[in-house]
Amino acid sequence: MARKNPQINTREPIIQEPEQTEPEQTESGRHERHEPEPYESEATRRAAGGSESSRANRGWWDRNADDYQVEHGTFLGDDRFVWSPEGLDEIEAELLGPMEELKGKDVLEIGAGAAQCSRWLAAQGARPVALDLSHRQLQHALRIGADSVRLVEADAAALPFADGSFDLACSAYGALPFVAEPVKVLKEVRRVLRPGGRFVFSVTHPVRWAFPDEPGPEGLSVAASYFDRTPYVEQDEEGNAVYVEHHRTVGDRVRDVVAGGFRLVDLVEPEWPAWNTQEWGGWSPLRGNLIPGTAIFVCERSEMGAPPAGGWGRD
């Protein structure tokens, strides 16, 4: 059933730039700390379902959006399309297709944050929609300027758009690493794409889950099983999740793509460029020159028919 488009949030944000703090790292942590929590969260590996993951990550990004944009905003730029901490830029990679063919295309960015990628797409003549779960991230999109970008606050597992609304969809580290049911998201993306539509998304390279999330030498030794799919969870004193990230192996991701109704066109593993000397959480020149940090899946909507209820392949 086609869904009605929601109203666009047009409230002017009030942004107070906090003092930058040093990120905290945990031995098994899968992300960096940008802001002290009002409680000491506990890092663990345990089951976490779809609703718990969505609720936890919405809250985490709302709390940490300010510091995230302060710390990484310069690297991301206001109107660049950067796929990963390696610095792979769409202007060079053209994973969505040739730049000259973006003009007039309807593009959905999922997990858009402050809509930096959508702003770049608009500059190429595309008609982007920037969607994010976090209200605070979208307030930063308004702060930077969103005159040429439509902003929508929604969950990627329930996209509020009619069938066949977009020509292209993209997600640079948005949504897919944080959802318990990635096939559900992929099926939704397929639904809103037109025939032949392309979806490109980047995630932490699955092999990184076997290593500690540290940028230095301590992050080069295997510390856990690559095959352990138990989610990484940070929880409060009462056991409520405040951050959740889900691990999928490379094979899992490929099966998810097929089960979601897509054909895998390419799998890109960006190499660390010589010009990039910065550390970003567990990403660093040291590790980037030895092991992959990002996996980018280039997919096209399969025209074999709509996926069955159970999906194709293994959910």
C-alpha positions in Angstrom: 0.0 0.0 0.0 1.3 3.4 -0.9 2.1 5.7 2.0 1.4 9.4 2.2 4.4 11.6 2.5 4.8 13.1 6.0 5.0 16.8 6.7 8.5 18.3 6.5 10.0 19.6 9.7 10.6 23.3 9.1 11.3 24.4 12.7 14.5 26.5 13.0 17.0 24.6 15.1 18.8 26.1 18.1 22.3 24.7 18.0 24.8 25.2 20.8 28.3 24.0 19.9 29.7 22.1 22.9 33.3 22.0 23.8 35.0 19.1 22.0 35.9 16.2 24.2 38.2 13.3 23.6 36.4 10.2 22.4 36.3 7.2 24.8 37.1 3.7 23.5 36.2 0.4 25.0 38.1 -2.8 24.2 35.1 -4.3 22.5 33.4 -1.0 21.5 32.1 -0.6 17.9 31.8 3.2 18.0 33.4 6.2 19.5 32.1 8.2 22.4 31.4 11.9 21.6 29.6 13.0 24.8 29.6 11.8 28.4 26.4 10.0 29.3 24.5 10.9 32.5 25.3 7.4 33.6 28.1 4.9 33.1 26.9 2.7 30.2 28.0 -1.0 30.2 29.3 -2.5 26.9 28.2 -6.1 26.3 27.2 -8.5 23.6 23.6 -9.7 23.8 20.4 -10.1 21.7 18.6 -6.9 20.7 15.5 -6.8 18.6 14.2 -4.3 16.1 12.2 -2.0 18.3 14.9 -1.9 21.1 17.6 -1.2 18.5 15.6 1.6 16.9 14.7 3.3 20.2 18.3 3.1 21.5 19.9 4.4 18.4 17.4 7.2 17.9 18.3 8.4 21.5 22.0 8.0 21.0 22.2 10.0 17.8 19.9 12.7 19.3 22.2 13.0 22.3 25.5 12.9 20.3 24.6 14.7 17.0 26.1 18.0 18.2 29.5 16.6 19.1 29.5 14.3 16.0 29.1 17.3 13.7 31.7 19.3 15.6 34.2 16.5 15.4 33.6 15.2 11.9 31.9 18.1 10.1 35.1 19.5 8.6 36.0 16.1 7.1 32.5 15.5 5.8 32.1 19.0 4.5 28.8 20.8 4.1 28.1 19.6 0.6 30.5 16.6 -0.1 29.5 13.0 -0.7 31.9 10.9 1.4 31.3 7.2 1.5 33.6 6.3 4.4 36.3 7.3 6.9 38.8 6.4 4.2 37.6 9.5 2.4 36.2 7.8 -0.8 34.3 10.6 -2.6 31.4 10.0 -4.9 32.8 12.6 -7.3 35.6 10.1 -8.0 33.9 6.8 -7.4 30.6 7.5 -9.3 29.0 4.5 -7.6 25.6 6.0 -8.2 26.4 6.4 -11.9 28.1 9.1 -14.0 27.7 12.6 -12.5 26.2 14.0 -15.6 23.3 11.5 -15.4 22.3 12.6 -11.9 20.5 15.6 -13.1 16.7 15.3 -12.7 17.0 12.1 -10.7 14.9 11.5 -7.6 17.3 10.2 -4.9 16.6 9.0 -1.4 19.5 9.3 1.2 18.9 7.0 4.2 20.6 7.8 7.5 21.4 11.2 6.1 22.6 12.9 9.2 23.1 16.6 8.4 22.3 15.8 4.7 25.8 16.5 3.4 25.5 13.9 0.7 22.0 15.1 -0.3 23.3 18.7 -0.6 26.0 17.5 -3.0 23.4 15.6 -5.0 21.3 18.7 -5.3 24.3 20.6 -6.6 24.4 18.0 -9.5 20.8 18.7 -10.4 19.3 15.8 -8.6 16.1 16.0 -6.4 17.3 14.5 -3.1 15.3 13.5 0.0 17.3 13.2 3.2 15.8 10.8 5.7 17.1 10.2 9.2 15.8 8.6 12.4 17.4 11.3 14.5 15.6 14.7 14.9 18.8 16.3 16.2 20.8 15.3 13.1 18.1 16.8 10.8 18.3 20.0 12.9 21.9 20.2 11.8 20.8 19.8 8.2 18.6 22.9 8.7 21.5 24.7 10.4 23.8 24.1 7.5 21.0 24.9 5.0 18.5 22.6 3.3 16.8 24.9 0.8 17.5 22.4 -2.0 16.9 19.2 0.1 13.7 17.8 1.5 14.1 16.5 5.0 12.1 13.6 6.4 12.3 12.1 10.0 11.4 8.4 9.8 12.6 4.8 10.4 14.3 3.1 7.4 12.3 0.0 8.1 9.0 1.9 7.3 9.7 4.4 4.6 6.9 6.9 4.3 6.9 7.0 0.5 4.8 5.6 -2.3 6.0 2.7 -4.4 8.3 3.7 -7.2 9.1 7.2 -5.9 12.9 7.2 -6.5 15.4 6.5 -9.2 18.3 6.0 -6.8 18.9 5.4 -3.1 22.1 5.7 -1.1 23.3 5.3 2.5 26.7 6.2 3.8 27.0 4.3 7.1 23.3 5.1 7.7 20.7 2.7 9.1 22.1 -0.7 7.9 24.7 -1.2 10.7 22.1 -0.4 13.3 19.1 -2.4 12.4 18.2 -5.9 13.6 16.3 -6.8 10.4 18.3 -5.5 7.4 16.3 -7.5 4.9 13.2 -5.5 6.0 15.0 -2.3 5.2 16.2 -3.6 1.9 12.7 -4.6 0.9 11.4 -1.2 1.8 14.2 0.5 -0.3 13.3 -1.8 -3.2 9.6 -0.9 -2.9 10.2 2.8 -3.2 12.7 2.4 -6.1 11.6 2.5 -9.7 12.4 -0.5 -12.0 16.2 -0.6 -12.6 16.8 1.6 -9.6 20.2 1.5 -7.8 20.9 1.3 -4.1 24.4 1.9 -2.8 25.2 1.6 0.9 28.4 1.5 3.0 28.9 -0.3 6.3 31.8 -1.1 8.6 33.7 -4.0 6.9 32.5 -7.2 8.6 36.0 -8.4 9.1 36.6 -5.5 11.5 34.3 -7.2 14.1 37.0 -9.7 14.8 39.4 -6.9 15.9 39.3 -4.5 18.9 37.9 -1.1 17.8 41.3 0.7 18.3 43.3 2.8 15.8 46.7 1.7 17.2 48.7 -1.5 17.2 46.3 -3.0 19.8 43.6 -3.0 17.0 45.6 -5.4 14.8 45.2 -8.6 16.7 42.1 -10.8 16.4 40.1 -10.7 19.7 36.8 -12.2 18.8 35.1 -14.6 16.4 34.2 -13.1 13.0 31.3 -15.5 13.0 29.8 -14.3 16.3 26.7 -12.3 15.2 25.7 -11.3 18.7 24.9 -7.5 18.6 27.1 -5.0 20.4 25.1 -3.3 23.0 25.7 -0.4 25.4 23.1 -0.4 28.2 22.3 1.7 31.2 22.2 0.6 34.9 18.7 -1.0 34.4 19.8 -3.0 31.4 18.1 -0.8 28.8 20.0 -0.5 25.5 21.3 3.0 24.8 23.3 2.1 21.7 23.1 -1.0 19.5 25.1 -2.2 16.5 24.5 -5.4 14.5 27.2 -7.6 12.9 26.7 -9.4 9.6 29.4 -11.4 7.8 30.1 -10.6 4.2 28.1 -13.7 3.2 25.2 -12.5 5.3 25.2 -9.1 3.7 25.2 -10.7 0.2 22.3 -12.9 1.1 20.5 -9.9 2.6 20.8 -8.0 -0.6 19.4 -10.9 -2.6 16.6 -11.6 -0.1 15.7 -7.9 -0.3 15.1 -8.1 -4.0 18.4 -6.7 -5.3 21.1 -7.9 -7.6 24.7 -7.2 -6.3 26.6 -5.3 -9.0 29.8 -4.6 -7.1 31.4 -4.8 -3.7 33.9 -2.0 -3.1 36.5 -2.1 -0.3 38.2 1.3 -0.3 41.9 1.3 0.3 43.4 3.9 2.7 44.7 6.9 0.6 48.1 8.4 1.4 46.6 11.9 1.8 44.4 10.8 4.7 46.3 11.1 7.9 43.4 11.4 10.4 42.0 8.9 12.8 38.3 8.4 13.1 37.4 6.1 16.0 38.9 2.8 15.2 39.8 3.8 11.6 43.4 5.0 11.1 46.2 5.0 8.5 47.9 2.2 10.4 44.9 -0.2 10.3 43.7 1.1 6.9 46.9 0.0 5.2 46.5 -3.5 6.5 42.9 -4.5 6.8 39.7 -3.2 5.1 37.6 -0.8 7.2 34.6 -0.3 4.9 32.4 -2.4 2.6 30.3 -0.6 0.0 27.5 -2.7 -1.7 26.4 -1.5 -5.1 23.0 -3.0 -5.8 20.3 -2.8 -8.5 16.6 -3.6 -8.1 16.0 -7.1 -9.3 13.1 -7.4 -11.8 12.5 -11.1 -11.1 9.4 -10.0 -9.2 8.7 -8.9 -5.7 10.4 -10.9 -3.0 8.3 -13.5 -1.3 7.3 -13.0 2.4 10.3 -15.0 3.6 12.7 -13.3 1.1 15.1 -15.0 -1.3 18.0 -16.7 0.4 18.4 -16.6 4.2 17.0 -13.8 6.3 
